[in-house]
Amino acid sequence: MTFAVEANCDGLVGPTHSYVGLSPGNLASTRNAGEVSNPRAAALEGLAKMRRLSDLGLPQFVLAPHERPAIRFLKSIGFSGADETVLEDAWKAAPALAAAACSSSSMWAANAATVTPSADAADGRVHFSPANLLTNLHRSLEGEQTTRALRRLFPDARRFAVHDPLPAQPHFADEGAANHVRLCAEHGGPGVNLFVWGRQAWEDWDGAFPARQTREAFEAIQRRHGAARGVFPRQAKAAIAGGAFHNDVVCVGTRQCLFFHERAFEDRVAMERAVRTAAADLFEPVFVEVSEAELPIADLVASYLFNSQLLAVPGEDRLVLLAPAETRDNPRAYAVAEGLAASNGPIGRVDYVDVRQSMRNGGGPACLRLRVVLTDEELEAVNPAQRFSPDLHKTLADWVERRYRDSLAPGDLADPLLLTESREALDELTRILSLGGDFYPFQRTA
Ligand code: SUG
């Protein structure tokens, strides 16, 4: 077995981070619509979380925010003229479309792609399928830029295969790694891949909230990645109805440990059986289940206990759960979290991290990162300028302090100055992260 580590690639929060209520079924997004955001604080929180991970000795990378407002999108739907005019006209004629063009949602990198490590891929490369995110308009604008971003971060085609997103059809609705869990004995060894889906392509979906992932999307991804040992459990309809719009709101797993809520899977017994069968001869899975009685789904969604990062930390023999501060604030979730650490189970320690700006849009610590298992040689082949370090932290924090506003009401998104500020900020960022002078659409048309 080749040694490998689990790297985290976090999405940096963009200058237009805002609360507009764009995601039905994401209760925090709906509840906080209209609130004033603080993009500067949001970006600094994200950087501080990256620092926590990198200080633990885990490889950490930074993914740049996407260009917003997405003028190219607004032009594609018929707004024309100078970029400022496009923005102004869109806000007048179609504010819902203009708002979608301003979201900073690429920060939730768990939705960037589904990843298959080389140990599980038939051709021995690391495979990425950027998500098409087509259930929500604002998120459907991400796939193309995410593909470009992943090709910059993982440029060596002999080691990395960055596919195009799946066809943009509801049949292939795909939200990336937020619905994928990989279990294994060691990161570098063979794994079992749980591809958790919410609906089937030809099924009549009758849920109150959308099911964002189809089974067919994950089957296609497994095929194109040549991914071994796939199991396909169905996400519980009750979980989606309760506000768990991605499986990572009710479940997280690392190494042998699958930590999940009683209501996460439609058929928990079948899920456990399938995982055990796929893991036979490789490892013994450990299922850590939290009951509805211990943590009702409403407390789960408020606390985001399961949207924690579950980490194998160098030098620690048990896993570390990095939970959002909201878990500490919720008495029931806190009791569950502390109970885990006090037990003899696989989780030895719980830490808390403040990502409140992101949480108000329904994105916890686990949403902000894309996990990529990499061997030493693969790690060497990643764009070094995007590798997080104390120096890069300082540079990026300074960049955020200079470039980001500390207050943004939804109405401010129409401000043409925000367009200029964002572009100037992102242009500078392409130099900091060595992304090239053609990374963003505005740089290509200038
Ligand atoms: O897709 N929120 C994101 C949150 C994504 C969380 N990711 C994971 N669970 N992995 C979403 O619903 C809200 C944007 C707004 O309302 O303005 C938003 O897109």
Boltz pocket constraint, residues with backbone or C-beta under 6 A from the ligand:
constraints:
  - pocket:
      binder: B
      contacts: [[A, 18], [A, 19], [A, 20], [A, 21], [A, 22], [A, 23], [A, 26], [A, 29], [A, 30], [A, 103], [A, 105], [A, 108], [A, 110], [A, 111], [A, 139], [A, 178], [A, 245], [A, 246], [A, 248], [A, 249], [A, 361], [A, 362], [A, 363], [A, 364], [A, 366], [A, 367], [A, 368]]
      max_distance: 6.0
